[in-house]
Amino acid sequence: MFRPALAFAFVLAVVVSGCSPKSGAPAATLSSSASGVHYIDQTVKAGDTEVVVNEMWSIVDYPEASKGAVAVAVRWTVHNAGDKPLTDKTFPVMRLVDGKGTVYTPDKALTEALRNDQDMSDPDGSDLNPGLAETRLSVFEVAANRFNLSDWYMLPADGVKMAFCTQAQALDGKCPASMGAPAVAGG
């Protein structure tokens, strides 16, 4: 369902972005906050994988959007730190969770359309061998009136909560308070 006009119809509202690793492997793992919430620019160990969310943005106008919908795109990197290949069945799946605990899975057609528009490769269906990293894109369609950065979070692996902010934003007191990312006084 690739739509060539997709590139011109997007109105992007960049929410937050982090640095993507240049070597193909995530940067060194940082410690998580006391509340168990991690940040977009942090690498988090989840079993035999290391996950880092590189950036997240919302798309407020796109072709064939449901009325009142917003697309939330997440670019993330997974590094296989284990001894066995990650298959489709063992590969982490990015999800979004709202303030009520409702879990959202990626919209496959929208993810594919945006992936094609961004000239990104499609790693889905390929094994990720030990020692290698792969960057993926997950796009979610959610109701705009429900999407709220203050009580939603990303869930790149079971038990791994990612706030919609970077660690630097959290240190500057710019993270949504309900994510358990309090402002740090005195820098």
C-alpha positions as CSV (number, residue, x, y, z in Angstrom):
1,M,0.0,0.0,0.0
2,F,2.8,2.4,-0.8
3,R,1.5,5.9,-1.7
4,P,4.0,8.1,-3.5
5,A,2.0,11.2,-2.4
6,L,2.6,10.2,1.2
7,A,5.9,12.2,1.4
8,F,4.2,15.4,0.5
9,A,1.0,14.9,2.6
10,F,2.7,14.5,6.0
11,V,2.7,17.3,8.4
12,L,5.2,16.3,11.0
13,A,5.3,17.6,14.5
14,V,8.6,16.6,15.9
15,V,8.1,15.7,19.6
16,V,11.5,14.5,20.7
17,S,14.6,12.9,19.2
18,G,17.7,11.2,20.4
19,C,21.0,10.3,18.9
20,S,21.2,7.1,16.9
21,P,24.3,5.0,17.3
22,K,26.7,5.4,14.4
23,S,28.4,2.0,14.8
24,G,25.2,0.0,14.4
25,A,25.3,-1.1,18.0
26,P,23.5,0.9,20.8
27,A,25.6,3.2,23.0
28,A,26.7,2.1,26.5
29,T,23.8,1.2,28.8
30,L,22.9,4.0,31.2
31,S,21.3,3.4,34.5
32,S,17.5,3.8,34.7
33,S,15.7,6.2,37.0
34,A,14.6,5.1,40.4
35,S,11.0,4.7,39.2
36,G,12.0,2.2,36.5
37,V,11.3,4.7,33.6
38,H,13.9,4.9,30.9
39,Y,14.4,7.6,28.3
40,I,14.6,7.9,24.6
41,D,18.4,8.2,24.5
42,Q,19.0,5.3,26.9
43,T,20.0,1.8,26.0
44,V,18.1,-0.8,28.1
45,K,18.9,-4.4,28.5
46,A,15.9,-6.7,28.0
47,G,16.9,-10.4,28.2
48,D,19.5,-11.1,25.5
49,T,18.7,-7.8,23.7
50,E,19.7,-4.2,24.2
51,V,17.0,-1.7,23.0
52,V,17.3,2.1,22.4
53,V,14.6,4.4,21.1
54,N,16.3,6.7,18.7
55,E,13.4,9.1,18.1
56,M,9.7,9.5,18.2
57,W,7.4,11.9,16.3
58,S,3.8,12.4,15.6
59,I,2.1,12.8,12.2
60,V,-1.0,14.9,12.4
61,D,-2.1,14.8,8.8
62,Y,-1.7,11.9,6.5
63,P,-3.6,10.2,3.6
64,E,-6.5,8.0,4.6
65,A,-6.3,9.0,8.2
66,S,-9.2,8.1,10.3
67,K,-11.1,11.2,11.5
68,G,-9.4,12.5,14.7
69,A,-6.4,10.2,14.4
70,V,-2.8,10.9,14.9
71,A,0.1,8.6,13.8
72,V,2.9,8.1,16.3
73,A,6.1,6.9,14.7
74,V,9.0,5.4,16.8
75,R,12.4,4.6,15.3
76,W,14.3,2.2,17.6
77,T,17.4,0.0,17.5
78,V,17.7,-3.6,18.8
79,H,21.1,-5.1,19.4
80,N,21.3,-8.9,19.8
81,A,23.6,-9.4,22.8
82,G,22.8,-13.1,23.1
83,D,24.3,-16.2,21.5
84,K,21.3,-17.2,19.3
85,P,19.6,-15.4,16.4
86,L,16.5,-13.3,17.2
87,T,13.6,-14.6,15.1
88,D,10.2,-13.0,14.5
89,K,9.0,-15.0,17.5
90,T,11.8,-13.8,19.9
91,F,12.3,-10.2,18.5
92,P,11.0,-7.5,20.8
93,V,7.8,-5.7,19.6
94,M,7.4,-2.0,20.2
95,R,4.0,-1.1,21.8
96,L,2.5,2.1,23.2
97,V,0.5,2.1,26.5
98,D,-2.0,4.8,27.4
99,G,-2.7,6.2,30.9
100,K,-5.4,3.6,31.4
101,G,-3.1,0.7,30.6
102,T,-4.5,0.0,27.1
103,V,-1.7,-1.5,24.9
104,Y,-1.5,-0.4,21.3
105,T,0.4,-2.5,18.6
106,P,1.9,-1.0,15.4
107,D,-0.3,-0.4,12.4
108,K,1.4,-2.6,9.8
109,A,0.1,-0.8,6.7
110,L,1.0,2.6,8.1
111,T,4.4,1.4,9.2
112,E,5.1,0.0,5.8
113,A,3.9,3.2,4.0
114,L,6.1,5.4,6.2
115,R,9.1,3.0,6.0
116,N,8.9,3.2,2.2
117,D,8.4,7.0,2.3
118,Q,11.5,7.3,4.6
119,D,13.5,5.0,2.3
120,M,14.1,2.6,5.2
121,S,14.8,-1.1,4.7
122,D,12.3,-3.6,5.9
123,P,14.0,-5.9,8.4
124,D,10.8,-7.7,9.4
125,G,11.0,-11.4,8.8
126,S,14.8,-11.5,8.9
127,D,16.7,-13.1,11.8
128,L,19.0,-10.8,13.8
129,N,22.2,-12.7,14.4
130,P,24.3,-12.5,17.6
131,G,26.4,-9.3,17.9
132,L,24.4,-7.4,15.2
133,A,22.0,-4.4,15.6
134,E,19.0,-3.4,13.5
135,T,16.9,-0.3,13.4
136,R,13.2,-0.6,13.0
137,L,10.2,1.7,12.6
138,S,6.9,1.2,14.3
139,V,3.9,3.5,13.5
140,F,0.7,3.6,15.6
141,E,-2.6,5.2,14.7
142,V,-4.3,6.5,17.8
143,A,-7.1,8.9,18.6
144,A,-5.6,12.4,18.8
145,N,-7.9,13.4,21.7
146,R,-6.5,10.4,23.8
147,F,-2.8,10.8,23.0
148,N,-1.2,12.5,25.9
149,L,2.6,12.6,26.5
150,S,2.1,13.0,30.2
151,D,0.6,9.6,30.8
152,W,1.5,7.5,27.8
153,Y,4.7,5.5,27.4
154,M,6.5,3.3,25.0
155,L,7.0,-0.4,25.8
156,P,9.8,-1.8,23.6
157,A,10.1,-5.0,25.6
158,D,8.1,-6.5,28.5
159,G,8.7,-4.5,31.7
160,V,10.7,-1.7,29.9
161,K,8.9,1.6,30.2
162,M,10.2,4.4,28.0
163,A,9.2,8.0,28.6
164,F,8.4,10.4,25.7
165,C,11.5,12.4,26.5
166,T,15.3,12.2,26.5
167,Q,17.4,11.9,29.6
168,A,18.7,15.5,29.0
169,Q,15.0,16.7,28.9
170,A,14.4,14.8,32.2
171,L,17.4,16.4,33.8
172,D,16.1,19.8,32.7
173,G,12.7,19.1,34.2
174,K,11.0,18.8,30.8
175,C,9.8,15.2,31.1
176,P,6.1,14.5,31.7
177,A,5.8,14.4,35.5
178,S,3.5,11.4,35.6
179,M,6.2,9.3,33.9
180,G,8.2,9.3,37.2
181,A,10.8,11.5,35.7
182,P,11.1,14.3,38.3
183,A,13.0,17.4,37.7
184,V,16.5,17.4,39.0
185,A,17.2,20.5,41.1
186,G,20.5,22.3,40.7
187,G,21.5,20.4,37.5
